[in-house]
Amino acid sequence: MAGRRRGTRRRPANPDSLTLSERVSVEAVDDGVGFVPSQALCGSGLGLIGMTERSKMLGGKLVIDSSPGCGTTIRLYVPLAAVS
């Protein structure tokens, strides 16, 4: 596992909060190795790109907060009308 120190444990990414009002808000946080979001969105993987595209299709927004060595927080905001 590149980037991880031997003997360290990461907390798995789980939705930490779900909020319903005029929009649905979901936040997932992990304490992994982190990454540079702009580089990840330009890479060969499709995970973050697909998540961003799907959120836009619902009229929502995906916010990715991460940096190397600092874990990752992903927030999804979708208007409640799109979920009904």
mmCIF file of the N, C-alpha and C atoms, coordinates in Angstrom:
data_MODEL
# 
_entry.id   MODEL 
# 
loop_
_atom_site.group_PDB 
_atom_site.id 
_atom_site.type_symbol 
_atom_site.label_atom_id 
_atom_site.label_alt_id 
_atom_site.label_comp_id 
_atom_site.label_asym_id 
_atom_site.label_entity_id 
_atom_site.label_seq_id 
_atom_site.pdbx_PDB_ins_code 
_atom_site.Cartn_x 
_atom_site.Cartn_y 
_atom_site.Cartn_z 
_atom_site.occupancy 
_atom_site.B_iso_or_equiv 
_atom_site.pdbx_formal_charge 
_atom_site.auth_seq_id 
_atom_site.auth_comp_id 
_atom_site.auth_asym_id 
_atom_site.auth_atom_id 
_atom_site.pdbx_PDB_model_num 
ATOM 1   N N  . MET A 1 1  ? 0.829   -1.165 0.000   1.00 0.00 ? 1  MET A N  1 
ATOM 2   C CA . MET A 1 1  ? 0.000   0.000  0.000   1.00 0.00 ? 1  MET A CA 1 
ATOM 3   C C  . MET A 1 1  ? 0.881   1.238  0.000   1.00 0.00 ? 1  MET A C  1 
ATOM 4   N N  . ALA A 1 2  ? 1.073   1.778  -1.164  1.00 0.00 ? 2  ALA A N  1 
ATOM 5   C CA . ALA A 1 2  ? 1.932   2.934  -1.319  1.00 0.00 ? 2  ALA A CA 1 
ATOM 6   C C  . ALA A 1 2  ? 1.400   4.116  -0.526  1.00 0.00 ? 2  ALA A C  1 
ATOM 7   N N  . GLY A 1 3  ? 2.312   4.849  0.084   1.00 0.00 ? 3  GLY A N  1 
ATOM 8   C CA . GLY A 1 3  ? 1.914   6.060  0.778   1.00 0.00 ? 3  GLY A CA 1 
ATOM 9   C C  . GLY A 1 3  ? 1.481   5.863  2.221   1.00 0.00 ? 3  GLY A C  1 
ATOM 10  N N  . ARG A 1 4  ? 1.320   4.634  2.658   1.00 0.00 ? 4  ARG A N  1 
ATOM 11  C CA . ARG A 1 4  ? 0.915   4.381  4.053   1.00 0.00 ? 4  ARG A CA 1 
ATOM 12  C C  . ARG A 1 4  ? 2.105   3.912  4.849   1.00 0.00 ? 4  ARG A C  1 
ATOM 13  N N  . ARG A 1 5  ? 2.242   4.408  6.048   1.00 0.00 ? 5  ARG A N  1 
ATOM 14  C CA . ARG A 1 5  ? 3.292   3.931  6.931   1.00 0.00 ? 5  ARG A CA 1 
ATOM 15  C C  . ARG A 1 5  ? 2.867   2.606  7.533   1.00 0.00 ? 5  ARG A C  1 
ATOM 16  N N  . ARG A 1 6  ? 3.808   1.755  7.686   1.00 0.00 ? 6  ARG A N  1 
ATOM 17  C CA . ARG A 1 6  ? 3.529   0.448  8.272   1.00 0.00 ? 6  ARG A CA 1 
ATOM 18  C C  . ARG A 1 6  ? 2.992   0.611  9.692   1.00 0.00 ? 6  ARG A C  1 
ATOM 19  N N  . GLY A 1 7  ? 1.940   -0.084 9.992   1.00 0.00 ? 7  GLY A N  1 
ATOM 20  C CA . GLY A 1 7  ? 1.374   -0.066 11.326  1.00 0.00 ? 7  GLY A CA 1 
ATOM 21  C C  . GLY A 1 7  ? 0.325   1.017  11.549  1.00 0.00 ? 7  GLY A C  1 
ATOM 22  N N  . THR A 1 8  ? 0.131   1.908  10.575  1.00 0.00 ? 8  THR A N  1 
ATOM 23  C CA . THR A 1 8  ? -0.898  2.928  10.751  1.00 0.00 ? 8  THR A CA 1 
ATOM 24  C C  . THR A 1 8  ? -2.221  2.381  10.254  1.00 0.00 ? 8  THR A C  1 
ATOM 25  N N  . ARG A 1 9  ? -3.286  2.821  10.896  1.00 0.00 ? 9  ARG A N  1 
ATOM 26  C CA . ARG A 1 9  ? -4.622  2.367  10.500  1.00 0.00 ? 9  ARG A CA 1 
ATOM 27  C C  . ARG A 1 9  ? -5.399  3.557  9.991   1.00 0.00 ? 9  ARG A C  1 
ATOM 28  N N  . ARG A 1 10 ? -6.139  3.321  8.926   1.00 0.00 ? 10 ARG A N  1 
ATOM 29  C CA . ARG A 1 10 ? -7.009  4.360  8.396   1.00 0.00 ? 10 ARG A CA 1 
ATOM 30  C C  . ARG A 1 10 ? -8.435  4.054  8.781   1.00 0.00 ? 10 ARG A C  1 
ATOM 31  N N  . ARG A 1 11 ? -9.178  5.106  9.026   1.00 0.00 ? 11 ARG A N  1 
ATOM 32  C CA . ARG A 1 11 ? -10.613 4.961  9.262   1.00 0.00 ? 11 ARG A CA 1 
ATOM 33  C C  . ARG A 1 11 ? -11.277 4.882  7.898   1.00 0.00 ? 11 ARG A C  1 
ATOM 34  N N  . PRO A 1 12 ? -12.146 3.910  7.656   1.00 0.00 ? 12 PRO A N  1 
ATOM 35  C CA . PRO A 1 12 ? -12.801 3.828  6.343   1.00 0.00 ? 12 PRO A CA 1 
ATOM 36  C C  . PRO A 1 12 ? -13.699 5.034  6.095   1.00 0.00 ? 12 PRO A C  1 
ATOM 37  N N  . ALA A 1 13 ? -13.842 5.389  4.828   1.00 0.00 ? 13 ALA A N  1 
ATOM 38  C CA . ALA A 1 13 ? -14.720 6.505  4.468   1.00 0.00 ? 13 ALA A CA 1 
ATOM 39  C C  . ALA A 1 13 ? -16.165 6.072  4.624   1.00 0.00 ? 13 ALA A C  1 
ATOM 40  N N  . ASN A 1 14 ? -16.878 6.736  5.479   1.00 0.00 ? 14 ASN A N  1 
ATOM 41  C CA . ASN A 1 14 ? -18.285 6.475  5.713   1.00 0.00 ? 14 ASN A CA 1 
ATOM 42  C C  . ASN A 1 14 ? -19.017 7.801  5.684   1.00 0.00 ? 14 ASN A C  1 
ATOM 43  N N  . PRO A 1 15 ? -20.268 7.805  5.228   1.00 0.00 ? 15 PRO A N  1 
ATOM 44  C CA . PRO A 1 15 ? -21.026 9.053  5.322   1.00 0.00 ? 15 PRO A CA 1 
ATOM 45  C C  . PRO A 1 15 ? -21.138 9.455  6.788   1.00 0.00 ? 15 PRO A C  1 
ATOM 46  N N  . ASP A 1 16 ? -20.565 10.601 7.132   1.00 0.00 ? 16 ASP A N  1 
ATOM 47  C CA . ASP A 1 16 ? -20.577 11.067 8.515   1.00 0.00 ? 16 ASP A CA 1 
ATOM 48  C C  . ASP A 1 16 ? -21.823 11.864 8.836   1.00 0.00 ? 16 ASP A C  1 
ATOM 49  N N  . SER A 1 17 ? -22.439 12.445 7.815   1.00 0.00 ? 17 SER A N  1 
ATOM 50  C CA . SER A 1 17 ? -23.643 13.215 8.096   1.00 0.00 ? 17 SER A CA 1 
ATOM 51  C C  . SER A 1 17 ? -24.549 13.217 6.881   1.00 0.00 ? 17 SER A C  1 
ATOM 52  N N  . LEU A 1 18 ? -25.826 13.295 7.144   1.00 0.00 ? 18 LEU A N  1 
ATOM 53  C CA . LEU A 1 18 ? -26.843 13.396 6.107   1.00 0.00 ? 18 LEU A CA 1 
ATOM 54  C C  . LEU A 1 18 ? -27.838 14.435 6.594   1.00 0.00 ? 18 LEU A C  1 
ATOM 55  N N  . THR A 1 19 ? -28.026 15.471 5.797   1.00 0.00 ? 19 THR A N  1 
ATOM 56  C CA . THR A 1 19 ? -28.904 16.565 6.184   1.00 0.00 ? 19 THR A CA 1 
ATOM 57  C C  . THR A 1 19 ? -29.981 16.743 5.132   1.00 0.00 ? 19 THR A C  1 
ATOM 58  N N  . LEU A 1 20 ? -31.237 16.861 5.567   1.00 0.00 ? 20 LEU A N  1 
ATOM 59  C CA . LEU A 1 20 ? -32.344 17.108 4.657   1.00 0.00 ? 20 LEU A CA 1 
ATOM 60  C C  . LEU A 1 20 ? -32.972 18.456 4.990   1.00 0.00 ? 20 LEU A C  1 
ATOM 61  N N  . SER A 1 21 ? -33.086 19.304 4.016   1.00 0.00 ? 21 SER A N  1 
ATOM 62  C CA . SER A 1 21 ? -33.815 20.565 4.135   1.00 0.00 ? 21 SER A CA 1 
ATOM 63  C C  . SER A 1 21 ? -34.302 20.880 2.730   1.00 0.00 ? 21 SER A C  1 
ATOM 64  N N  . GLU A 1 22 ? -33.870 21.994 2.146   1.00 0.00 ? 22 GLU A N  1 
ATOM 65  C CA . GLU A 1 22 ? -34.191 22.241 0.742   1.00 0.00 ? 22 GLU A CA 1 
ATOM 66  C C  . GLU A 1 22 ? -33.283 21.443 -0.174  1.00 0.00 ? 22 GLU A C  1 
ATOM 67  N N  . ARG A 1 23 ? -32.263 20.862 0.420   1.00 0.00 ? 23 ARG A N  1 
ATOM 68  C CA . ARG A 1 23 ? -31.318 20.040 -0.330  1.00 0.00 ? 23 ARG A CA 1 
ATOM 69  C C  . ARG A 1 23 ? -30.848 18.885 0.531   1.00 0.00 ? 23 ARG A C  1 
ATOM 70  N N  . VAL A 1 24 ? -30.329 17.890 -0.120  1.00 0.00 ? 24 VAL A N  1 
ATOM 71  C CA . VAL A 1 24 ? -29.708 16.764 0.566   1.00 0.00 ? 24 VAL A CA 1 
ATOM 72  C C  . VAL A 1 24 ? -28.217 17.043 0.620   1.00 0.00 ? 24 VAL A C  1 
ATOM 73  N N  . SER A 1 25 ? -27.635 16.907 1.791   1.00 0.00 ? 25 SER A N  1 
ATOM 74  C CA . SER A 1 25 ? -26.200 17.088 1.965   1.00 0.00 ? 25 SER A CA 1 
ATOM 75  C C  . SER A 1 25 ? -25.622 15.818 2.556   1.00 0.00 ? 25 SER A C  1 
ATOM 76  N N  . VAL A 1 26 ? -24.600 15.294 1.919   1.00 0.00 ? 26 VAL A N  1 
ATOM 77  C CA . VAL A 1 26 ? -23.924 14.102 2.408   1.00 0.00 ? 26 VAL A CA 1 
ATOM 78  C C  . VAL A 1 26 ? -22.439 14.416 2.499   1.00 0.00 ? 26 VAL A C  1 
ATOM 79  N N  . GLU A 1 27 ? -21.834 14.022 3.601   1.00 0.00 ? 27 GLU A N  1 
ATOM 80  C CA . GLU A 1 27 ? -20.404 14.248 3.785   1.00 0.00 ? 27 GLU A CA 1 
ATOM 81  C C  . GLU A 1 27 ? -19.736 12.927 4.120   1.00 0.00 ? 27 GLU A C  1 
ATOM 82  N N  . ALA A 1 28 ? -18.662 12.616 3.412   1.00 0.00 ? 28 ALA A N  1 
ATOM 83  C CA . ALA A 1 28 ? -17.866 11.425 3.698   1.00 0.00 ? 28 ALA A CA 1 
ATOM 84  C C  . ALA A 1 28 ? -16.440 11.880 3.981   1.00 0.00 ? 28 ALA A C  1 
ATOM 85  N N  . VAL A 1 29 ? -15.875 11.367 5.078   1.00 0.00 ? 29 VAL A N  1 
ATOM 86  C CA . VAL A 1 29 ? -14.546 11.789 5.516   1.00 0.00 ? 29 VAL A CA 1 
ATOM 87  C C  . VAL A 1 29 ? -13.692 10.552 5.737   1.00 0.00 ? 29 VAL A C  1 
ATOM 88  N N  . ASP A 1 30 ? -12.437 10.626 5.311   1.00 0.00 ? 30 ASP A N  1 
ATOM 89  C CA . ASP A 1 30 ? -11.496 9.570  5.691   1.00 0.00 ? 30 ASP A CA 1 
ATOM 90  C C  . ASP A 1 30 ? -10.199 10.214 6.153   1.00 0.00 ? 30 ASP A C  1 
ATOM 91  N N  . ASP A 1 31 ? -9.388  9.452  6.824   1.00 0.00 ? 31 ASP A N  1 
ATOM 92  C CA . ASP A 1 31 ? -8.108  9.969  7.300   1.00 0.00 ? 31 ASP A CA 1 
ATOM 93  C C  . ASP A 1 31 ? -6.951  9.271  6.589   1.00 0.00 ? 31 ASP A C  1 
ATOM 94  N N  . GLY A 1 32 ? -7.161  9.003  5.305   1.00 0.00 ? 32 GLY A N  1 
ATOM 95  C CA . GLY A 1 32 ? -6.148  8.338  4.484   1.00 0.00 ? 32 GLY A CA 1 
ATOM 96  C C  . GLY A 1 32 ? -5.018  9.272  4.083   1.00 0.00 ? 32 GLY A C  1 
ATOM 97  N N  . VAL A 1 33 ? -4.326  8.902  3.014   1.00 0.00 ? 33 VAL A N  1 
ATOM 98  C CA . VAL A 1 33 ? -3.130  9.623  2.587   1.00 0.00 ? 33 VAL A CA 1 
ATOM 99  C C  . VAL A 1 33 ? -3.442  10.923 1.866   1.00 0.00 ? 33 VAL A C  1 
ATOM 100 N N  . GLY A 1 34 ? -4.673  11.114 1.397   1.00 0.00 ? 34 GLY A N  1 
ATOM 101 C CA . GLY A 1 34 ? -5.042  12.338 0.695   1.00 0.00 ? 34 GLY A CA 1 
ATOM 102 C C  . GLY A 1 34 ? -4.451  12.403 -0.707  1.00 0.00 ? 34 GLY A C  1 
ATOM 103 N N  . PHE A 1 35 ? -4.812  13.446 -1.434  1.00 0.00 ? 35 PHE A N  1 
ATOM 104 C CA . PHE A 1 35 ? -4.350  13.627 -2.813  1.00 0.00 ? 35 PHE A CA 1 
ATOM 105 C C  . PHE A 1 35 ? -4.617  15.073 -3.224  1.00 0.00 ? 35 PHE A C  1 
ATOM 106 N N  . VAL A 1 36 ? -4.152  15.433 -4.403  1.00 0.00 ? 36 VAL A N  1 
ATOM 107 C CA . VAL A 1 36 ? -4.404  16.758 -4.955  1.00 0.00 ? 36 VAL A CA 1 
ATOM 108 C C  . VAL A 1 36 ? -5.619  16.638 -5.878  1.00 0.00 ? 36 VAL A C  1 
ATOM 109 N N  . PRO A 1 37 ? -6.781  17.189 -5.498  1.00 0.00 ? 37 PRO A N  1 
ATOM 110 C CA . PRO A 1 37 ? -8.008  16.996 -6.278  1.00 0.00 ? 37 PRO A CA 1 
ATOM 111 C C  . PRO A 1 37 ? -7.886  17.384 -7.753  1.00 0.00 ? 37 PRO A C  1 
ATOM 112 N N  . SER A 1 38 ? -7.235  18.492 -8.063  1.00 0.00 ? 38 SER A N  1 
ATOM 113 C CA . SER A 1 38 ? -7.136  18.908 -9.467  1.00 0.00 ? 38 SER A CA 1 
ATOM 114 C C  . SER A 1 38 ? -6.366  17.886 -10.295 1.00 0.00 ? 38 SER A C  1 
ATOM 115 N N  . GLN A 1 39 ? -5.370  17.254 -9.712  1.00 0.00 ? 39 GLN A N  1 
ATOM 116 C CA . GLN A 1 39 ? -4.623  16.217 -10.426 1.00 0.00 ? 39 GLN A CA 1 
ATOM 117 C C  . GLN A 1 39 ? -5.454  14.950 -10.579 1.00 0.00 ? 39 GLN A C  1 
ATOM 118 N N  . ALA A 1 40 ? -6.231  14.612 -9.550  1.00 0.00 ? 40 ALA A N  1 
ATOM 119 C CA . ALA A 1 40 ? -7.052  13.406 -9.604  1.00 0.00 ? 40 ALA A CA 1 
ATOM 120 C C  . ALA A 1 40 ? -8.144  13.532 -10.665 1.00 0.00 ? 40 ALA A C  1 
ATOM 121 N N  . LEU A 1 41 ? -8.703  14.728 -10.830 1.00 0.00 ? 41 LEU A N  1 
ATOM 122 C CA . LEU A 1 41 ? -9.756  14.934 -11.822 1.00 0.00 ? 41 LEU A CA 1 
ATOM 123 C C  . LEU A 1 41 ? -9.221  14.934 -13.238 1.00 0.00 ? 41 LEU A C  1 
ATOM 124 N N  . CYS A 1 42 ? -7.918  15.062 -13.405 1.00 0.00 ? 42 CYS A N  1 
ATOM 125 C CA . CYS A 1 42 ? -7.301  15.036 -14.736 1.00 0.00 ? 42 CYS A CA 1 
ATOM 126 C C  . CYS A 1 42 ? -6.628  13.696 -15.018 1.00 0.00 ? 42 CYS A C  1 
ATOM 127 N N  . GLY A 1 43 ? -6.684  12.775 -14.060 1.00 0.00 ? 43 GLY A N  1 
ATOM 128 C CA . GLY A 1 43 ? -6.005  11.491 -14.205 1.00 0.00 ? 43 GLY A CA 1 
ATOM 129 C C  . GLY A 1 43 ? -6.792  10.506 -15.041 1.00 0.00 ? 43 GLY A C  1 
ATOM 130 N N  . SER A 1 44 ? -6.365  9.264  -14.997 1.00 0.00 ? 44 SER A N  1 
ATOM 131 C CA . SER A 1 44 ? -6.981  8.218  -15.810 1.00 0.00 ? 44 SER A CA 1 
ATOM 132 C C  . SER A 1 44 ? -8.186  7.567  -15.134 1.00 0.00 ? 44 SER A C  1 
ATOM 133 N N  . GLY A 1 45 ? -8.360  7.789  -13.840 1.00 0.00 ? 45 GLY A N  1 
ATOM 134 C CA . GLY A 1 45 ? -9.486  7.193  -13.128 1.00 0.00 ? 45 GLY A CA 1 
ATOM 135 C C  . GLY A 1 45 ? -10.788 7.910  -13.432 1.00 0.00 ? 45 GLY A C  1 
ATOM 136 N N  . LEU A 1 46 ? -11.899 7.205  -13.259 1.00 0.00 ? 46 LEU A N  1 
ATOM 137 C CA . LEU A 1 46 ? -13.205 7.780  -13.562 1.00 0.00 ? 46 LEU A CA 1 
ATOM 138 C C  . LEU A 1 46 ? -14.074 7.985  -12.330 1.00 0.00 ? 46 LEU A C  1 
ATOM 139 N N  . GLY A 1 47 ? -13.631 7.555  -11.167 1.00 0.00 ? 47 GLY A N  1 
ATOM 140 C CA . GLY A 1 47 ? -14.449 7.626  -9.967  1.00 0.00 ? 47 GLY A CA 1 
ATOM 141 C C  . GLY A 1 47 ? -14.892 9.032  -9.619  1.00 0.00 ? 47 GLY A C  1 
ATOM 142 N N  . LEU A 1 48 ? -13.942 9.944  -9.399  1.00 0.00 ? 48 LEU A N  1 
ATOM 143 C CA . LEU A 1 48 ? -14.287 11.315 -9.030  1.00 0.00 ? 48 LEU A CA 1 
ATOM 144 C C  . LEU A 1 48 ? -14.951 12.053 -10.176 1.00 0.00 ? 48 LEU A C  1 
ATOM 145 N N  . ILE A 1 49 ? -14.514 11.785 -11.384 1.00 0.00 ? 49 ILE A N  1 
ATOM 146 C CA . ILE A 1 49 ? -15.131 12.418 -12.562 1.00 0.00 ? 49 ILE A CA 1 
ATOM 147 C C  . ILE A 1 49 ? -16.582 11.984 -12.672 1.00 0.00 ? 49 ILE A C  1 
ATOM 148 N N  . GLY A 1 50 ? -16.851 10.697 -12.513 1.00 0.00 ? 50 GLY A N  1 
ATOM 149 C CA . GLY A 1 50 ? -18.221 10.177 -12.573 1.00 0.00 ? 50 GLY A CA 1 
ATOM 150 C C  . GLY A 1 50 ? -19.092 10.738 -11.470 1.00 0.00 ? 50 GLY A C  1 
ATOM 151 N N  . MET A 1 51 ? -18.547 10.855 -10.261 1.00 0.00 ? 51 MET A N  1 
ATOM 152 C CA . MET A 1 51 ? -19.305 11.419 -9.146  1.00 0.00 ? 51 MET A CA 1 
ATOM 153 C C  . MET A 1 51 ? -19.657 12.879 -9.419  1.00 0.00 ? 51 MET A C  1 
ATOM 154 N N  . THR A 1 52 ? -18.703 13.625 -9.965  1.00 0.00 ? 52 THR A N  1 
ATOM 155 C CA . THR A 1 52 ? -18.940 15.034 -10.289 1.00 0.00 ? 52 THR A CA 1 
ATOM 156 C C  . THR A 1 52 ? -20.011 15.166 -11.359 1.00 0.00 ? 52 THR A C  1 
ATOM 157 N N  . GLU A 1 53 ? -19.925 14.358 -12.404 1.00 0.00 ? 53 GLU A N  1 
ATOM 158 C CA . GLU A 1 53 ? -20.915 14.401 -13.488 1.00 0.00 ? 53 GLU A CA 1 
ATOM 159 C C  . GLU A 1 53 ? -22.311 14.040 -12.994 1.00 0.00 ? 53 GLU A C  1 
ATOM 160 N N  . ARG A 1 54 ? -22.410 13.014 -12.162 1.00 0.00 ? 54 ARG A N  1 
ATOM 161 C CA . ARG A 1 54 ? -23.726 12.604 -11.645 1.00 0.00 ? 54 ARG A CA 1 
ATOM 162 C C  . ARG A 1 54 ? -24.341 13.688 -10.759 1.00 0.00 ? 54 ARG A C  1 
ATOM 163 N N  . SER A 1 55 ? -23.523 14.342 -9.955  1.00 0.00 ? 55 SER A N  1 
ATOM 164 C CA . SER A 1 55 ? -24.065 15.403 -9.104  1.00 0.00 ? 55 SER A CA 1 
ATOM 165 C C  . SER A 1 55 ? -24.581 16.560 -9.961  1.00 0.00 ? 55 SER A C  1 
ATOM 166 N N  . LYS A 1 56 ? -23.879 16.890 -11.036 1.00 0.00 ? 56 LYS A N  1 
ATOM 167 C CA . LYS A 1 56 ? -24.336 17.960 -11.938 1.00 0.00 ? 56 LYS A CA 1 
ATOM 168 C C  . LYS A 1 56 ? -25.628 17.571 -12.646 1.00 0.00 ? 56 LYS A C  1 
ATOM 169 N N  . MET A 1 57 ? -25.773 16.299 -13.010 1.00 0.00 ? 57 MET A N  1 
ATOM 170 C CA . MET A 1 57 ? -27.002 15.835 -13.675 1.00 0.00 ? 57 MET A CA 1 
ATOM 171 C C  . MET A 1 57 ? -28.217 16.024 -12.777 1.00 0.00 ? 57 MET A C  1 
ATOM 172 N N  . LEU A 1 58 ? -27.998 16.002 -11.462 1.00 0.00 ? 58 LEU A N  1 
ATOM 173 C CA . LEU A 1 58 ? -29.080 16.188 -10.501 1.00 0.00 ? 58 LEU A CA 1 
ATOM 174 C C  . LEU A 1 58 ? -29.225 17.650 -10.072 1.00 0.00 ? 58 LEU A C  1 
ATOM 175 N N  . GLY A 1 59 ? -28.454 18.525 -10.696 1.00 0.00 ? 59 GLY A N  1 
ATOM 176 C CA . GLY A 1 59 ? -28.492 19.939 -10.323 1.00 0.00 ? 59 GLY A CA 1 
ATOM 177 C C  . GLY A 1 59 ? -27.734 20.223 -9.044  1.00 0.00 ? 59 GLY A C  1 
ATOM 178 N N  . GLY A 1 60 ? -26.860 19.328 -8.672  1.00 0.00 ? 60 GLY A N  1 
ATOM 179 C CA . GLY A 1 60 ? -26.129 19.463 -7.418  1.00 0.00 ? 60 GLY A CA 1 
ATOM 180 C C  . GLY A 1 60 ? -24.678 19.841 -7.611  1.00 0.00 ? 60 GLY A C  1 
ATOM 181 N N  . LYS A 1 61 ? -23.936 19.654 -6.547  1.00 0.00 ? 61 LYS A N  1 
ATOM 182 C CA . LYS A 1 61 ? -22.531 20.038 -6.527  1.00 0.00 ? 61 LYS A CA 1 
ATOM 183 C C  . LYS A 1 61 ? -21.750 19.050 -5.681  1.00 0.00 ? 61 LYS A C  1 
ATOM 184 N N  . LEU A 1 62 ? -20.570 18.677 -6.152  1.00 0.00 ? 62 LEU A N  1 
ATOM 185 C CA . LEU A 1 62 ? -19.670 17.813 -5.402  1.00 0.00 ? 62 LEU A CA 1 
ATOM 186 C C  . LEU A 1 62 ? -18.449 18.645 -5.024  1.00 0.00 ? 62 LEU A C  1 
ATOM 187 N N  . VAL A 1 63 ? -18.114 18.658 -3.736  1.00 0.00 ? 63 VAL A N  1 
ATOM 188 C CA . VAL A 1 63 ? -16.959 19.417 -3.249  1.00 0.00 ? 63 VAL A CA 1 
ATOM 189 C C  . VAL A 1 63 ? -15.956 18.417 -2.692  1.00 0.00 ? 63 VAL A C  1 
ATOM 190 N N  . ILE A 1 64 ? -14.729 18.469 -3.198  1.00 0.00 ? 64 ILE A N  1 
ATOM 191 C CA . ILE A 1 64 ? -13.672 17.557 -2.771  1.00 0.00 ? 64 ILE A CA 1 
ATOM 192 C C  . ILE A 1 64 ? -12.598 18.367 -2.067  1.00 0.00 ? 64 ILE A C  1 
ATOM 193 N N  . ASP A 1 65 ? -12.338 18.032 -0.810  1.00 0.00 ? 65 ASP A N  1 
ATOM 194 C CA . ASP A 1 65 ? -11.325 18.717 -0.022  1.00 0.00 ? 65 ASP A CA 1 
ATOM 195 C C  . ASP A 1 65 ? -10.300 17.673 0.400   1.00 0.00 ? 65 ASP A C  1 
ATOM 196 N N  . SER A 1 66 ? -9.089  17.797 -0.144  1.00 0.00 ? 66 SER A N  1 
ATOM 197 C CA . SER A 1 66 ? -8.055  16.824 0.169   1.00 0.00 ? 66 SER A CA 1 
ATOM 198 C C  . SER A 1 66 ? -6.697  17.446 -0.105  1.00 0.00 ? 66 SER A C  1 
ATOM 199 N N  . SER A 1 67 ? -5.698  16.945 0.576   1.00 0.00 ? 67 SER A N  1 
ATOM 200 C CA . SER A 1 67 ? -4.316  17.299 0.276   1.00 0.00 ? 67 SER A CA 1 
ATOM 201 C C  . SER A 1 67 ? -3.445  16.149 0.769   1.00 0.00 ? 67 SER A C  1 
ATOM 202 N N  . PRO A 1 68 ? -2.286  15.969 0.145   1.00 0.00 ? 68 PRO A N  1 
ATOM 203 C CA . PRO A 1 68 ? -1.423  14.855 0.534   1.00 0.00 ? 68 PRO A CA 1 
ATOM 204 C C  . PRO A 1 68 ? -1.115  14.865 2.034   1.00 0.00 ? 68 PRO A C  1 
ATOM 205 N N  . GLY A 1 69 ? -1.306  13.713 2.658   1.00 0.00 ? 69 GLY A N  1 
ATOM 206 C CA . GLY A 1 69 ? -1.026  13.545 4.073   1.00 0.00 ? 69 GLY A CA 1 
ATOM 207 C C  . GLY A 1 69 ? -2.140  13.998 5.005   1.00 0.00 ? 69 GLY A C  1 
ATOM 208 N N  . CYS A 1 70 ? -3.258  14.483 4.442   1.00 0.00 ? 70 CYS A N  1 
ATOM 209 C CA . CYS A 1 70 ? -4.306  15.067 5.290   1.00 0.00 ? 70 CYS A CA 1 
ATOM 210 C C  . CYS A 1 70 ? -5.671  14.425 5.140   1.00 0.00 ? 70 CYS A C  1 
ATOM 211 N N  . GLY A 1 71 ? -5.792  13.309 4.479   1.00 0.00 ? 71 GLY A N  1 
ATOM 212 C CA . GLY A 1 71 ? -7.095  12.677 4.327   1.00 0.00 ? 71 GLY A CA 1 
ATOM 213 C C  . GLY A 1 71 ? -7.967  13.409 3.312   1.00 0.00 ? 71 GLY A C  1 
ATOM 214 N N  . THR A 1 72 ? -9.232  13.016 3.251   1.00 0.00 ? 72 THR A N  1 
ATOM 215 C CA . THR A 1 72 ? -10.145 13.550 2.242   1.00 0.00 ? 72 THR A CA 1 
ATOM 216 C C  . THR A 1 72 ? -11.527 13.748 2.838   1.00 0.00 ? 72 THR A C  1 
ATOM 217 N N  . THR A 1 73 ? -12.175 14.833 2.436   1.00 0.00 ? 73 THR A N  1 
ATOM 218 C CA . THR A 1 73 ? -13.575 15.073 2.744   1.00 0.00 ? 73 THR A CA 1 
ATOM 219 C C  . THR A 1 73 ? -14.290 15.324 1.429   1.00 0.00 ? 73 THR A C  1 
ATOM 220 N N  . ILE A 1 74 ? -15.360 14.586 1.191   1.00 0.00 ? 74 ILE A N  1 
ATOM 221 C CA . ILE A 1 74 ? -16.172 14.779 -0.011  1.00 0.00 ? 74 ILE A CA 1 
ATOM 222 C C  . ILE A 1 74 ? -17.570 15.153 0.451   1.00 0.00 ? 74 ILE A C  1 
ATOM 223 N N  . ARG A 1 75 ? -18.061 16.261 -0.075  1.00 0.00 ? 75 ARG A N  1 
ATOM 224 C CA . ARG A 1 75 ? -19.406 16.742 0.257   1.00 0.00 ? 75 ARG A CA 1 
ATOM 225 C C  . ARG A 1 75 ? -20.248 16.762 -1.010  1.00 0.00 ? 75 ARG A C  1 
ATOM 226 N N  . LEU A 1 76 ? -21.458 16.249 -0.902  1.00 0.00 ? 76 LEU A N  1 
ATOM 227 C CA . LEU A 1 76 ? -22.407 16.241 -2.008  1.00 0.00 ? 76 LEU A CA 1 
ATOM 228 C C  . LEU A 1 76 ? -23.623 17.051 -1.600  1.00 0.00 ? 76 LEU A C  1 
ATOM 229 N N  . TYR A 1 77 ? -24.003 17.988 -2.445  1.00 0.00 ? 77 TYR A N  1 
ATOM 230 C CA . TYR A 1 77 ? -25.193 18.803 -2.231  1.00 0.00 ? 77 TYR A CA 1 
ATOM 231 C C  . TYR A 1 77 ? -26.120 18.608 -3.443  1.00 0.00 ? 77 TYR A C  1 
ATOM 232 N N  . VAL A 1 78 ? -27.352 18.183 -3.191  1.00 0.00 ? 78 VAL A N  1 
ATOM 233 C CA . VAL A 1 78 ? -28.327 17.959 -4.265  1.00 0.00 ? 78 VAL A CA 1 
ATOM 234 C C  . VAL A 1 78 ? -29.657 18.581 -3.841  1.00 0.00 ? 78 VAL A C  1 
ATOM 235 N N  . PRO A 1 79 ? -30.287 19.374 -4.725  1.00 0.00 ? 79 PRO A N  1 
ATOM 236 C CA . PRO A 1 79 ? -31.606 19.939 -4.376  1.00 0.00 ? 79 PRO A CA 1 
ATOM 237 C C  . PRO A 1 79 ? -32.582 18.811 -4.081  1.00 0.00 ? 79 PRO A C  1 
ATOM 238 N N  . LEU A 1 80 ? -33.380 18.978 -3.045  1.00 0.00 ? 80 LEU A N  1 
ATOM 239 C CA . LEU A 1 80 ? -34.315 17.938 -2.630  1.00 0.00 ? 80 LEU A CA 1 
ATOM 240 C C  . LEU A 1 80 ? -35.293 17.599 -3.750  1.00 0.00 ? 80 LEU A C  1 
ATOM 241 N N  . ALA A 1 81 ? -35.676 18.569 -4.570  1.00 0.00 ? 81 ALA A N  1 
ATOM 242 C CA . ALA A 1 81 ? -36.582 18.306 -5.689  1.00 0.00 ? 81 ALA A CA 1 
ATOM 243 C C  . ALA A 1 81 ? -36.018 17.266 -6.646  1.00 0.00 ? 81 ALA A C  1 
ATOM 244 N N  . ALA A 1 82 ? -34.702 17.210 -6.796  1.00 0.00 ? 82 ALA A N  1 
ATOM 245 C CA . ALA A 1 82 ? -34.067 16.241 -7.700  1.00 0.00 ? 82 ALA A CA 1 
ATOM 246 C C  . ALA A 1 82 ? -34.126 14.842 -7.134  1.00 0.00 ? 82 ALA A C  1 
ATOM 247 N N  . VAL A 1 83 ? -34.267 14.703 -5.821  1.00 0.00 ? 83 VAL A N  1 
ATOM 248 C CA . VAL A 1 83 ? -34.268 13.394 -5.165  1.00 0.00 ? 83 VAL A CA 1 
ATOM 249 C C  . VAL A 1 83 ? -35.667 12.811 -5.075  1.00 0.00 ? 83 VAL A C  1 
ATOM 250 N N  . SER A 1 84 ? -36.691 13.636 -5.060  1.00 0.00 ? 84 SER A N  1 
ATOM 251 C CA . SER A 1 84 ? -38.069 13.180 -4.870  1.00 0.00 ? 84 SER A CA 1 
ATOM 252 C C  . SER A 1 84 ? -38.528 12.262 -5.978  1.00 0.00 ? 84 SER A C  1 
# 
